[in-house]
Amino acid sequence: MFDLKGQVAVITGASSGLGRQMARAFAKQGANLVVLARRLDRLEELKKELEAEGVSVLPIACDVTSSEAIENAAAQAEKEFGKVDILVNCAGSSKDAGVLEMKDEEWDFTIATDLTSVFKVTRSFANLMKKNNYGRIINIASMYGLVGNDEIPTIAYHASKGGVVNFTRAAAAELAKYNITVNSICPGYFYTELTTAVLDTDRFQQFAQNHVPMKRYGKEGELNAGAIFLASKEASYVTGVILPIDGGYTCV
């Protein structure tokens, strides 16, 4: 089960953090990869690492807020592999501030990067999937798309990830007739380049101890099983699902 050999997976935000972890996971399952991010040098490094698993890797510099860049990436992927089977929308960034202090440009940046990009990338690659009447789309949202929080003021991030959650449901309903499933993973606290500085503070470690039932942050690789399952042929009847992988944060 869960063998992805011969399949083509597109992963955005693959140059670092959760996106890079996802790329490694899919390579280990045998999938060929199209890795997208703004930093091509990092993608080239990743290509060398992943090809050691015996898979083909196409790195493409892509700004996921640019419709033109995304369309160009989709065209390159189709030219190289002839199809796309799996899409993981993992790219994201945010400006943090509360509802009373957030500036317009901070809000706009976060919504464009974390929500609008998911729509644009999905639109382009789902149209490729439609040609073959098959696809698996996985949107990386956040547990903050399901709940609020009183520790870090980050209103635009909550709004964008909540949007991704319901975008997932709506897209799942629309694309089912093309045999394309659309699901979302909502990670809890995991170390990435964007989160390490906050997660390593004594204050936040105490906060996690008090609010995460498993009393720890997520470890590298602990998202992989969920992603591989949702990307698999075996998950053919699973669509519109919102899967928290958060150590229990959203169950209490």
Backbone torsions as a table, in degrees:
resi	resn	phi	psi	omega
1	MET	NA	154.6	172.8
2	PHE	66.3	25.5	175.0
3	ASP	-81.1	124.4	-177.9
4	LEU	-109.8	15.7	-179.2
5	LYS	-58.6	133.9	179.4
6	GLY	86.1	-9.0	177.7
7	GLN	-89.9	159.4	-178.7
8	VAL	-117.9	121.3	-178.9
9	ALA	-114.1	130.1	175.3
10	VAL	-102.4	128.7	-179.5
11	ILE	-128.1	121.2	176.3
12	THR	-89.6	157.5	-179.1
13	GLY	64.5	32.2	-171.0
14	ALA	-83.2	-3.6	-175.6
15	SER	-78.6	-14.1	-177.1
16	SER	-160.8	172.4	170.0
17	GLY	57.3	-140.4	-175.6
18	LEU	-64.8	-33.4	178.7
19	GLY	-62.8	-42.1	177.8
20	ARG	-64.9	-41.0	177.3
21	GLN	-61.4	-42.0	179.0
22	MET	-62.4	-42.3	-179.9
23	ALA	-59.3	-43.9	178.4
24	ARG	-61.7	-42.1	-178.1
25	ALA	-63.4	-44.7	-178.6
26	PHE	-69.0	-35.3	176.7
27	ALA	-63.0	-40.3	-179.9
28	LYS	-65.0	-25.2	177.2
29	GLN	-88.2	1.4	173.9
30	GLY	96.5	4.3	-178.5
31	ALA	-76.4	140.2	165.9
32	ASN	-75.2	151.3	-168.0
33	LEU	-128.6	141.1	164.7
34	VAL	-113.6	113.6	-175.7
35	VAL	-108.8	127.6	-175.6
36	LEU	-117.9	139.7	172.9
37	ALA	-173.4	172.2	179.0
38	ARG	-78.0	-28.0	-173.3
39	ARG	-97.1	96.9	-175.9
40	LEU	-65.7	-33.2	-179.3
41	ASP	-61.2	-38.9	178.1
42	ARG	-69.4	-36.3	178.1
43	LEU	-66.6	-35.6	177.7
44	GLU	-65.5	-38.5	175.4
45	GLU	-63.0	-43.7	179.6
46	LEU	-63.6	-39.6	178.9
47	LYS	-55.6	-46.4	180.0
48	LYS	-61.1	-41.8	-179.8
49	GLU	-64.9	-45.9	-173.7
50	LEU	-73.9	-32.0	-179.4
51	GLU	-66.3	-17.7	174.2
52	ALA	-66.1	-17.7	176.9
53	GLU	-83.9	-1.5	178.5
54	GLY	85.9	20.4	179.5
55	VAL	-113.1	164.0	175.8
56	SER	-93.9	141.1	-175.7
57	VAL	-133.3	128.2	176.0
58	LEU	-113.7	107.2	176.5
59	PRO	-87.7	135.2	-179.6
60	ILE	-135.8	124.5	173.1
61	ALA	-70.8	125.3	-174.4
62	CYS	-152.2	127.9	171.2
63	ASP	-90.6	112.1	-172.8
64	VAL	-75.3	0.6	171.8
65	THR	-93.8	-3.7	-177.2
66	SER	-104.5	115.3	178.9
67	SER	-60.1	-39.9	-179.3
68	GLU	-64.4	-44.1	-180.0
69	ALA	-63.6	-38.8	-179.9
70	ILE	-67.3	-44.2	178.5
71	GLU	-61.6	-39.2	177.5
72	ASN	-64.3	-40.7	179.0
73	ALA	-64.3	-42.0	179.1
74	ALA	-62.6	-41.1	179.1
75	ALA	-64.5	-41.1	177.7
76	GLN	-64.2	-41.5	179.6
77	ALA	-63.0	-43.5	-179.8
78	GLU	-66.3	-39.9	179.2
79	LYS	-63.8	-40.0	-176.8
80	GLU	-73.9	-44.4	-171.3
81	PHE	-114.6	-14.8	179.2
82	GLY	82.2	-7.3	-177.8
83	LYS	-167.5	168.4	168.5
84	VAL	-136.4	127.7	-179.7
85	ASP	-101.5	-34.8	-170.8
86	ILE	-133.4	138.8	173.0
87	LEU	-128.8	128.1	173.1
88	VAL	-116.0	110.9	177.0
89	ASN	-85.2	97.8	-173.6
90	CYS	-118.5	-13.4	-177.3
91	ALA	-66.0	144.5	177.1
92	GLY	179.3	161.3	175.5
93	SER	-164.8	166.5	-179.6
94	SER	-155.9	156.6	169.3
95	LYS	-106.4	126.3	-174.0
96	ASP	-98.2	128.6	172.9
97	ALA	-169.1	161.5	179.0
98	GLY	-84.3	170.8	-174.8
99	VAL	-63.1	-27.9	-178.2
100	LEU	-83.4	-19.8	-174.9
101	GLU	-113.8	-17.5	-172.4
102	MET	-63.1	134.1	178.2
103	LYS	-86.2	156.2	-179.0
104	ASP	-55.0	-45.5	-176.1
105	GLU	-66.9	-29.8	176.4
106	GLU	-69.9	-42.7	176.2
107	TRP	-61.3	-49.8	-176.2
108	ASP	-61.6	-41.6	178.8
109	PHE	-59.6	-47.1	-176.2
110	THR	-67.6	-44.4	179.3
111	ILE	-63.9	-41.2	179.9
112	ALA	-64.6	-41.1	-174.6
113	THR	-79.3	-37.2	-171.8
114	ASP	-100.6	-19.2	-177.7
115	LEU	-121.8	-56.5	-177.7
116	THR	-60.7	-35.4	178.9
117	SER	-61.6	-37.3	179.6
118	VAL	-63.1	-41.8	175.5
119	PHE	-61.4	-49.4	-174.8
120	LYS	-64.6	-44.1	-179.5
121	VAL	-67.4	-42.9	178.7
122	THR	-61.2	-44.2	179.7
123	ARG	-55.5	-48.0	-176.3
124	SER	-66.8	-48.4	-173.5
125	PHE	-80.9	-27.7	175.4
126	ALA	-66.7	-30.6	176.0
127	ASN	-66.9	-30.8	172.9
128	LEU	-70.6	-43.3	179.7
129	MET	-61.0	-38.4	-178.7
130	LYS	-57.3	-34.4	-178.8
131	LYS	-60.6	-31.6	-177.9
132	ASN	-105.1	4.3	-180.0
133	ASN	53.2	43.9	179.2
134	TYR	-162.1	139.5	173.3
135	GLY	-177.8	155.4	174.8
136	ARG	-131.9	117.2	179.1
137	ILE	-114.8	129.8	179.7
138	ILE	-125.5	118.6	178.7
139	ASN	-100.3	125.5	176.9
140	ILE	-88.3	104.1	179.1
141	ALA	-96.2	-124.5	179.6
142	SER	-171.4	153.3	172.3
143	MET	-61.5	-22.5	176.5
144	TYR	-72.5	-8.3	170.5
145	GLY	-82.0	-6.7	-178.8
146	LEU	-110.2	-25.0	-175.7
147	VAL	-141.8	165.6	170.1
148	GLY	-89.5	-176.0	173.6
149	ASN	-153.1	153.6	-178.3
150	ASP	-113.6	18.1	-178.2
151	GLU	-106.8	-42.8	-178.9
152	ILE	-122.4	117.7	176.0
153	PRO	-73.1	110.8	-177.0
154	THR	-150.0	62.7	-168.8
155	ILE	-62.8	-39.9	-178.4
156	ALA	-68.3	-35.5	178.1
157	TYR	-64.2	-45.6	176.6
158	HIS	-57.7	-45.7	-177.5
159	ALA	-65.3	-43.1	-178.0
160	SER	-66.5	-44.0	-178.2
161	LYS	-71.7	-33.1	171.9
162	GLY	-62.8	-37.1	175.6
163	GLY	-63.6	-40.6	177.9
164	VAL	-61.8	-39.9	179.9
165	VAL	-59.5	-48.1	-176.9
166	ASN	-83.1	-24.0	168.7
167	PHE	-58.9	-40.7	179.1
168	THR	-58.4	-47.0	-179.5
169	ARG	-63.6	-45.0	-177.6
170	ALA	-65.6	-43.7	179.3
171	ALA	-65.9	-36.6	177.5
172	ALA	-59.9	-43.6	-179.9
173	ALA	-65.7	-40.3	-178.0
174	GLU	-71.3	-39.5	-170.0
175	LEU	-92.8	-4.7	-177.9
176	ALA	-57.6	-35.5	-178.0
177	LYS	-67.4	-13.4	176.2
178	TYR	-101.6	13.7	-179.0
179	ASN	61.1	33.6	176.3
180	ILE	-110.5	121.3	175.5
181	THR	-95.0	148.9	179.5
182	VAL	-134.2	119.0	-179.2
183	ASN	-135.1	166.7	-177.4
184	SER	-132.1	140.1	170.7
185	ILE	-107.1	134.6	179.2
186	CYS	-114.5	91.3	-178.2
187	PRO	-69.1	151.3	168.9
188	GLY	-88.0	-141.1	-176.5
189	TYR	-82.3	110.8	175.6
190	PHE	-126.0	147.2	176.2
191	TYR	-71.5	127.5	168.8
192	THR	-142.0	177.2	177.7
193	GLU	-60.9	-29.5	-177.3
194	LEU	-83.0	-22.1	-171.6
195	THR	-108.9	-16.1	-170.6
196	THR	-57.6	-44.4	-176.4
197	ALA	-59.3	-39.2	179.9
198	VAL	-76.2	-46.3	-175.2
199	LEU	-64.4	-26.5	-177.7
200	ASP	-83.1	-5.9	179.0
201	THR	-72.9	146.5	178.3
202	ASP	-58.6	-39.5	-178.1
203	ARG	-60.5	-44.6	-176.2
204	PHE	-76.3	-32.8	175.9
205	GLN	-62.7	-36.8	176.2
206	GLN	-68.4	-39.0	177.1
207	PHE	-59.1	-44.7	179.7
208	ALA	-64.5	-40.3	177.3
209	GLN	-58.2	-36.2	-176.3
210	ASN	-83.5	-24.4	-170.2
211	HIS	-117.3	-16.5	178.2
212	VAL	-101.2	114.9	-176.7
213	PRO	-54.4	-33.0	179.8
214	MET	-81.8	-1.8	170.4
215	LYS	62.7	31.4	177.9
216	ARG	-163.3	168.0	172.0
217	TYR	-81.1	164.2	174.3
218	GLY	-70.8	147.9	179.3
219	LYS	-100.1	154.1	177.5
220	GLU	-55.2	130.3	-179.5
221	GLY	99.7	-14.7	-175.6
222	GLU	-78.5	-6.8	170.7
223	LEU	-89.9	-17.3	-168.0
224	ASN	-62.4	-42.7	-176.6
225	ALA	-60.8	-42.2	178.3
226	GLY	-63.7	-43.0	-178.7
227	ALA	-66.7	-44.9	-179.4
228	ILE	-63.3	-41.7	177.5
229	PHE	-59.1	-50.9	-176.4
230	LEU	-67.0	-24.9	179.8
231	ALA	-85.4	-8.4	-170.3
232	SER	-82.5	159.2	172.6
233	LYS	-64.0	-31.3	-177.8
234	GLU	-65.0	-23.2	-179.2
235	ALA	-89.6	36.6	-172.6
236	SER	-67.8	-19.3	-178.4
237	TYR	-110.2	16.5	-179.2
238	VAL	-110.3	109.4	177.0
239	THR	-149.4	148.9	-177.5
240	GLY	76.6	14.3	-176.6
241	VAL	-86.3	139.9	175.5
242	ILE	-113.0	110.1	-172.1
243	LEU	-109.2	103.6	173.1
244	PRO	-74.0	134.4	170.7
245	ILE	-125.1	85.4	-163.3
246	ASP	-141.0	16.8	-179.6
247	GLY	65.4	15.4	178.3
248	GLY	97.3	4.2	-175.7
249	TYR	-54.1	-43.0	-174.7
250	THR	-87.9	4.3	179.7
251	CYS	-96.4	-2.4	-179.2
252	VAL	-126.7	NA	NA
